[in-house]
Amino acid sequence: GFALFFFENGKAAKVALSAYETKTNRKKLTGAYCDKSPLVAAFALSTDVQMAVYTSDGRCVVFSTAQLLPKTTRNTQGVSVVSLKKKATVSGAATAEGCGIANLSRYRTKTLPSAGAILKPEDSPEKQITFEV
């Protein structure tokens, strides 16, 4: 398995869980992840999945975690997955099947980093829930 970290600066790090095995009896694990940019989301995954990454300026990128090479160092700064516009940050991330996007292929990318596509209202994570009366 591996841990997946998403940072505000558009980078994502994929770290093999074996990197967290401790050899000595330490009480505290240091350098659990890179602290150069604020952490937005973290996932522990056993297999490669499709991830959806949201930016603060209303864009979304969907990519497969298989596109990221696993790193052996825990505090790796990761690789750029989202090319951000000025002042934009990564606002969140979710697995593709849990994000509620209807048309995933619109946001899917083969090349990283990607600017992504602008989220349609029906795909946005904060869409209004309607009640049938």
N, CA, C and O of each residue as an XYZ file, in Angstrom:
532
protein
N       0.822     -1.200      0.000
C       0.000      0.000      0.000
C       0.856      1.249      0.000
O       2.082      1.183      0.089
N       0.192      2.388     -0.102
C       0.933      3.642     -0.107
C       0.078      4.759      0.477
O      -1.149      4.671      0.536
N       0.771      5.813      0.906
C       0.107      7.011      1.400
C       0.157      8.062      0.303
O       1.148      8.182     -0.417
N      -0.926      8.822      0.186
C      -1.010      9.849     -0.842
C      -1.272     11.181     -0.156
O      -2.237     11.320      0.595
N      -0.404     12.165     -0.415
C      -0.559     13.482      0.198
C      -0.792     14.527     -0.887
O      -0.117     14.530     -1.916
N      -1.753     15.411     -0.645
C      -2.003     16.516     -1.576
C      -1.696     17.822     -0.866
O      -2.147     18.052      0.256
N      -0.922     18.679     -1.530
C      -0.502     19.936     -0.919
C      -1.149     21.117     -1.628
O      -1.567     21.024     -2.782
N      -1.219     22.241     -0.895
C      -1.842     23.454     -1.402
C      -1.183     23.965     -2.683
O      -1.842     24.607     -3.501
N       0.102     23.688     -2.864
C       0.830     24.237     -4.010
C       0.657     23.405     -5.280
O       1.351     23.643     -6.268
N      -0.261     22.431     -5.270
C      -0.532     21.667     -6.478
C       0.295     20.402     -6.616
O       0.201     19.702     -7.625
N       1.106     20.105     -5.605
C       1.910     18.898     -5.679
C       1.223     17.749     -4.951
O       0.420     17.960     -4.042
N       1.555     16.528     -5.368
C       1.062     15.336     -4.688
C       2.244     14.410     -4.466
O       3.118     14.292     -5.324
N       2.267     13.754     -3.314
C       3.345     12.824     -3.007
C       2.754     11.451     -2.749
O       1.764     11.314     -2.030
N       3.364     10.443     -3.339
C       2.937      9.063     -3.147
C       4.091      8.352     -2.441
O       5.169      8.187     -3.011
N       3.857      7.933     -1.203
C       4.922      7.345     -0.388
C       4.540      5.920     -0.021
O       3.450      5.672      0.494
N       5.448      4.985     -0.290
C       5.196      3.596      0.074
C       5.025      3.494      1.588
O       5.779      4.100      2.349
N       4.023      2.720      2.014
C       3.783      2.587      3.449
C       4.965      1.934      4.158
O       5.144      2.106      5.364
N       5.772      1.183      3.404
C       6.936      0.557      4.031
C       7.921      1.610      4.547
O       8.750      1.312      5.407
N       7.835      2.828      4.032
C       8.709      3.904      4.497
C       8.387      4.314      5.927
O       9.180      4.994      6.578
N       7.221      3.898      6.413
C       6.809      4.279      7.767
C       7.135      3.213      8.807
O       6.881      3.406      9.995
N       7.696      2.094      8.365
C       8.072      1.068      9.346
C       9.236      1.585     10.172
O      10.243      2.040      9.630
N       9.088      1.512     11.498
C      10.147      2.037     12.357
C      11.103      0.916     12.725
O      10.707     -0.234     12.915
N      12.362      1.284     12.819
C      13.394      0.308     13.182
C      13.732      0.389     14.667
O      14.209     -0.581     15.256
N      13.482      1.551     15.267
C      13.858      1.750     16.671
C      12.615      2.080     17.478
O      11.555      2.345     16.911
N      12.739      2.067     18.786
C      11.586      2.325     19.655
C      11.393      3.815     19.895
O      11.499      4.290     21.025
N      11.111      4.541     18.833
C      10.867      5.969     19.021
C       9.429      6.192     19.400
O       8.538      5.444     18.997
N       9.206      7.255     20.201
C       7.834      7.574     20.585
C       7.151      8.379     19.482
O       5.935      8.300     19.308
N       7.941      9.152     18.739
C       7.360     10.095     17.802
C       7.956      9.860     16.416
O       9.166      9.698     16.263
N       7.091      9.846     15.422
C       7.555      9.717     14.045
C       7.798     11.120     13.500
O       6.874     11.930     13.432
N       9.033     11.405     13.113
C       9.317     12.734     12.583
C       9.311     12.683     11.061
O       9.536     11.633     10.459
N       9.051     13.820     10.461
C       9.062     13.907      9.009
C       8.044     13.000      8.358
O       8.360     12.280      7.411
N       6.800     13.033      8.873
C       5.763     12.157      8.322
C       5.414     12.563      6.898
O       5.125     11.706      6.063
N       5.438     13.863      6.613
C       5.211     14.341      5.242
C       5.880     15.694      5.099
O       6.309     16.289      6.087
N       5.969     16.176      3.878
C       6.653     17.434      3.581
C       5.870     18.613      4.168
O       4.653     18.697      4.002
N       6.572     19.523      4.854
C       5.863     20.664      5.449
C       6.170     21.974      4.722
O       5.976     23.051      5.284
N       6.648     21.891      3.475
C       6.940     23.123      2.725
C       5.661     23.833      2.306
O       5.648     25.058      2.180
N       4.599     23.091      2.091
C       3.321     23.666      1.693
C       2.241     23.007      2.549
O       2.358     21.828      2.885
N       1.179     23.757      2.910
C       0.143     23.159      3.770
C      -0.486     21.910      3.148
O      -0.741     21.861      1.945
N      -0.726     20.919      3.981
C      -1.343     19.672      3.535
C      -2.849     19.894      3.360
O      -3.503     20.465      4.232
N      -3.392     19.441      2.227
C      -4.826     19.605      1.977
C      -5.568     18.302      2.258
O      -6.634     18.310      2.874
N      -5.001     17.178      1.803
C      -5.667     15.891      1.994
C      -4.628     14.794      2.045
O      -3.562     14.902      1.438
N      -4.946     13.733      2.774
C      -4.061     12.572      2.847
C      -4.915     11.314      2.735
O      -6.014     11.250      3.286
N      -4.411     10.329      2.028
C      -5.139      9.080      1.829
C      -4.190      7.913      2.051
O      -3.007      7.997      1.721
N      -4.705      6.832      2.607
C      -3.949      5.581      2.669
C      -4.643      4.618      1.718
O      -5.807      4.271      1.920
N      -3.938      4.190      0.690
C      -4.554      3.378     -0.346
C      -3.798      2.072     -0.510
O      -2.584      2.016     -0.313
N      -4.528      1.018     -0.873
C      -3.871     -0.259     -1.098
C      -3.621     -0.510     -2.579
O      -2.687     -1.225     -2.941
N      -4.458      0.078     -3.439
C      -4.263     -0.078     -4.884
C      -4.376      1.289     -5.547
O      -4.844      2.254     -4.942
N      -3.938      1.352     -6.805
C      -4.044      2.609     -7.547
C      -5.504      2.898     -7.870
O      -6.249      2.011     -8.288
N      -5.903      4.150     -7.671
C      -7.278      4.572     -7.954
C      -7.247      5.875     -8.745
O      -6.197      6.496     -8.910
N      -8.421      6.273     -9.229
C      -8.563      7.585     -9.858
C      -8.812      8.604     -8.747
O      -9.650      8.390     -7.871
N      -8.078      9.709     -8.794
C      -8.264     10.768     -7.803
C      -8.759     12.030     -8.490
O      -8.343     12.349     -9.604
N      -9.653     12.746     -7.813
C     -10.110     14.051     -8.301
C      -9.535     15.116     -7.378
O      -9.674     15.033     -6.157
N      -8.888     16.118     -7.971
C      -8.285     17.200     -7.189
C      -8.982     18.502     -7.559
O      -9.121     18.834     -8.737
N      -9.423     19.245     -6.522
C     -10.136     20.504     -6.748
C      -9.234     21.685     -6.426
O      -8.411     21.617     -5.513
N      -9.395     22.781     -7.192
C      -8.642     23.987     -6.889
C      -9.590     25.077     -6.413
O     -10.799     25.011     -6.631
N      -9.011     26.092     -5.751
C      -9.836     27.157     -5.186
C     -10.468     28.031     -6.272
O     -11.413     28.770     -5.995
N      -9.950     27.954     -7.516
C     -10.581     28.759     -8.573
C     -11.559     27.932     -9.419
O     -11.834     28.266    -10.572
N     -12.079     26.851     -8.828
C     -13.181     26.126     -9.451
C     -12.791     25.195    -10.578
O     -13.585     24.958    -11.487
N     -11.567     24.658    -10.532
C     -11.166     23.678    -11.531
C     -11.038     22.306    -10.884
O     -11.011     22.165     -9.662
N     -10.959     21.302    -11.751
C     -10.819     19.945    -11.247
C      -9.927     19.148    -12.197
O     -10.012     19.297    -13.416
N      -9.076     18.307    -11.628
C      -8.232     17.398    -12.407
C      -8.497     15.989    -11.904
O      -8.482     15.739    -10.698
N      -8.739     15.066    -12.832
C      -8.884     13.659    -12.453
C      -7.718     12.899    -13.078
O      -7.476     12.989    -14.282
N      -6.999     12.146    -12.237
C      -5.871     11.381    -12.756
C      -5.766     10.076    -11.983
O      -6.375      9.913    -10.926
N      -4.989      9.156    -12.522
C      -4.795      7.884    -11.842
C      -3.538      7.954    -10.986
O      -2.525      8.508    -11.414
N      -3.597      7.398     -9.783
C      -2.419      7.418     -8.920
C      -1.297      6.573     -9.502
O      -0.154      6.674     -9.058
N      -1.612      5.732    -10.501
C      -0.570      4.948    -11.154
C       0.401      5.856    -11.910
O       1.523      5.452    -12.213
N      -0.033      7.086    -12.216
C       0.836      8.019    -12.927
C       1.916      8.600    -12.019
O       2.883      9.187    -12.502
N       1.756      8.440    -10.711
C       2.747      8.954     -9.771
C       3.709      7.829     -9.399
O       3.290      6.697     -9.158
N       4.998      8.151     -9.356
C       5.967      7.152     -8.924
C       6.042      7.159     -7.408
O       6.148      8.223     -6.798
N       5.988      5.974     -6.786
C       6.089      5.959     -5.319
C       7.498      6.352     -4.876
O       8.490      5.932     -5.472
N       7.567      7.165     -3.822
C       8.847      7.606     -3.287
C       9.164      6.826     -2.010
O       8.264      6.354     -1.315
N      10.448      6.702     -1.719
C      10.816      5.982     -0.495
C      11.025      6.943      0.663
O      10.992      6.521      1.819
N      11.240      8.223      0.385
C      11.398      9.183      1.481
C      10.038      9.728      1.868
O       9.223     10.079      1.015
N       9.804      9.793      3.194
C       8.488     10.224      3.673
C       8.239     11.695      3.397
O       7.132     12.090      3.033
N       9.290     12.513      3.575
C       9.049     13.957      3.468
C       9.331     14.482      2.062
O       9.739     15.632      1.902
N       9.117     13.655      1.053
C       9.272     14.127     -0.326
C       8.250     15.212     -0.611
O       7.109     15.149     -0.154
N       8.685     16.221     -1.384
C       7.734     17.296     -1.700
C       6.770     16.883     -2.788
O       5.817     17.610     -3.068
N       6.989     15.735     -3.410
C       6.041     15.217     -4.376
C       6.247     15.807     -5.760
O       7.208     16.537     -6.005
N       5.343     15.482     -6.646
C       5.398     15.993     -8.012
C       4.172     16.841     -8.267
O       3.125     16.640     -7.652
N       4.306     17.790     -9.176
C       3.206     18.675     -9.527
C       2.122     17.885    -10.252
O       2.413     17.232    -11.255
N       0.894     17.927     -9.775
C      -0.206     17.297    -10.500
C      -1.166     18.343    -11.060
O      -1.855     18.093    -12.049
N      -1.209     19.519    -10.424
C      -2.097     20.582    -10.877
C      -1.249     21.812    -11.168
O      -0.501     22.266    -10.302
N      -1.359     22.361    -12.387
C      -0.695     23.641    -12.642
C      -1.685     24.737    -12.263
O      -2.752     24.869    -12.862
N      -1.310     25.513    -11.263
C      -2.235     26.475    -10.670
C      -2.078     27.862    -11.279
O      -0.979     28.281    -11.642
N      -3.204     28.563    -11.381
C      -3.168     29.966    -11.783
C      -2.700     30.788    -10.579
O      -2.612     30.283     -9.460
N      -2.400     32.070    -10.836
C      -1.967     32.940     -9.743
C      -2.990     32.935     -8.607
O      -4.198     32.987     -8.838
N      -2.483     32.872     -7.388
C      -3.289     32.948     -6.159
C      -4.225     31.765     -5.957
O      -4.926     31.714     -4.947
N      -4.258     30.806     -6.889
C      -5.115     29.635     -6.697
C      -4.362     28.607     -5.850
O      -3.135     28.530     -5.900
N      -5.101     27.828     -5.084
C      -4.505     26.751     -4.298
C      -5.342     25.496     -4.511
O      -6.461     25.560     -5.021
N      -4.792     24.367     -4.119
C      -5.577     23.137     -4.129
C      -6.505     23.186     -2.928
O      -6.055     23.388     -1.800
N      -7.803     23.002     -3.164
C      -8.758     23.142     -2.070
C      -9.205     21.792     -1.518
O      -9.717     21.723     -0.401
N      -9.019     20.721     -2.286
C      -9.434     19.425     -1.771
C      -9.147     18.324     -2.756
O      -8.792     18.576     -3.908
N      -9.304     17.098     -2.295
C      -9.102     15.935     -3.155
C     -10.028     14.831     -2.682
O     -10.385     14.763     -1.506
N     -10.416     13.958     -3.621
C     -11.302     12.846     -3.294
C     -11.048     11.728     -4.282
O     -10.509     11.952     -5.366
N     -11.440     10.518     -3.900
C     -11.359      9.445     -4.885
C     -12.443      9.688     -5.920
O     -13.510     10.212     -5.601
N     -12.168      9.308     -7.154
C     -13.085      9.639     -8.244
C     -14.472      9.043     -8.029
O     -15.480      9.670     -8.355
N     -14.520      7.812     -7.472
C     -15.860      7.232     -7.304
C     -16.612      7.886     -6.152
O     -17.835      7.773     -6.077
N     -15.910      8.563     -5.259
C     -16.597      9.186     -4.133
C     -16.829     10.672     -4.299
O     -17.286     11.329     -3.364
N     -16.519     11.228     -5.484
C     -16.573     12.680     -5.610
C     -17.865     13.181     -6.254
O     -18.129     14.383     -6.236
N     -18.676     12.283     -6.824
C     -19.967     12.700     -7.363
C     -19.904     13.423     -8.689
O     -20.868     14.088     -9.070
N     -18.791     13.312     -9.405
C     -18.718     13.944    -10.728
C     -19.392     13.016    -11.736
O     -19.092     11.824    -11.803
N     -20.309     13.589    -12.519
C     -21.054     12.764    -13.468
C     -20.176     12.359    -14.653
O     -20.130     11.187    -15.028
N     -19.481     13.336    -15.238
C     -18.723     13.063    -16.446
C     -17.223     13.145    -16.142
O     -16.591     14.178    -16.363
N     -16.665     12.042    -15.634
C     -15.270     12.050    -15.204
C     -14.297     12.303    -16.349
O     -13.252     12.924    -16.152
N     -14.636     11.822    -17.549
C     -13.681     11.923    -18.652
C     -13.395     13.376    -19.033
O     -12.359     13.673    -19.628
N     -14.317     14.281    -18.687
C     -14.101     15.703    -18.976
C     -12.887     16.240    -18.219
O     -12.195     17.133    -18.708
N     -12.629     15.705    -17.041
C     -11.569     16.231    -16.189
C     -10.324     15.347    -16.191
O      -9.290     15.720    -15.637
N     -10.429     14.164    -16.822
C      -9.316     13.216    -16.764
C      -8.150     13.713    -17.598
O      -8.341     14.332    -18.645
N      -6.941     13.436    -17.127
C      -5.766     13.900    -17.839
C      -4.744     12.776    -17.968
O      -4.596     11.946    -17.072
N      -4.051     12.765    -19.087
C      -2.987     11.789    -19.301
C      -1.643     12.367    -18.888
O      -0.736     11.634    -18.495
N      -1.522     13.688    -18.979
C      -0.242     14.327    -18.686
C      -0.350     15.129    -17.399
O      -1.326     15.847    -17.182
N       0.660     15.001    -16.550
C       0.731     15.790    -15.327
C       1.940     16.712    -15.446
O       2.926     16.303    -16.060
N       1.932     17.921    -14.904
C       0.754     18.551    -14.285
C      -0.250     19.039    -15.333
O       0.104     19.275    -16.488
N      -1.495     19.183    -14.913
C      -2.543     19.646    -15.797
C      -3.293     20.791    -15.120
O      -3.429     20.819    -13.897
N      -3.775     21.731    -15.927
C      -4.544     22.842    -15.351
C      -5.949     22.380    -14.996
O      -6.628     23.017    -14.191
N      -6.388     21.278    -15.588
C      -7.722     20.778    -15.297
C      -8.782     21.522    -16.090
O      -8.480     22.421    -16.875
N     -10.019     21.133    -15.871
C     -11.146     21.766    -16.545
C     -11.980     22.489    -15.499
O     -12.001     22.109    -14.329
N     -12.669     23.540    -15.940
C     -13.518     24.281    -15.008
C     -14.713     23.402    -14.645
O     -15.364     22.821    -15.513
N     -14.985     23.319    -13.349
C     -16.064     22.457    -12.864
C     -17.414     22.975    -13.347
O     -17.715     24.164    -13.235
N     -18.211     22.074    -13.881
C     -19.596     22.421    -14.195
C     -20.377     22.432    -12.878
O     -20.017     21.729    -11.934
N     -21.446     23.231    -12.817
C     -22.196     23.326    -11.541
C     -22.658     21.972    -11.027
O     -22.639     21.731     -9.820
N     -23.078     21.076    -11.931
C     -23.594     19.785    -11.450
C     -22.488     18.871    -10.936
O     -22.772     17.861    -10.292
N     -21.214     19.217    -11.217
C     -20.110     18.384    -10.753
C     -19.407     18.942     -9.518
O     -18.572     18.264     -8.919
N     -19.739     20.168     -9.138
C     -18.973     20.804     -8.069
C     -19.243     20.126     -6.733
O     -20.351     19.651     -6.483
N     -18.205     20.081     -5.858
C     -18.378     19.360     -4.590
C     -19.406     20.009     -3.668
O     -19.981     19.338     -2.811
N     -19.644     21.326     -3.840
C     -20.615     21.971     -2.952
C     -21.923     22.256     -3.668
O     -22.549     23.295     -3.454
N     -22.339     21.306     -4.537
C     -23.600     21.519     -5.264
C     -24.778     21.431     -4.301
O     -24.723     20.749     -3.278
N     -25.833     22.132     -4.654
C     -27.015     22.161     -3.798
C     -27.739     20.830     -3.861
O     -27.876     20.219     -4.920
N     -28.195     20.401     -2.701
C     -28.978     19.174     -2.669
C     -30.450     19.575     -2.841
O     -30.971     20.406     -2.097
N     -31.098     18.974     -3.824
C     -32.500     19.332     -4.042
C     -33.398     18.235     -3.501
O     -33.050     17.055     -3.533
N     -34.534     18.632     -3.014
C     -35.500     17.672     -2.499
C     -36.707     17.635     -3.414
O     -37.283     18.678     -3.723
N     -37.100     16.438     -3.854
C     -38.303     16.311     -4.658
C     -39.498     16.426     -3.736
O     -39.565     15.756     -2.705
N     -40.456     17.290     -4.115
C     -41.628     17.480     -3.250
C     -42.826     16.769     -3.858
O     -43.917     16.802     -3.289
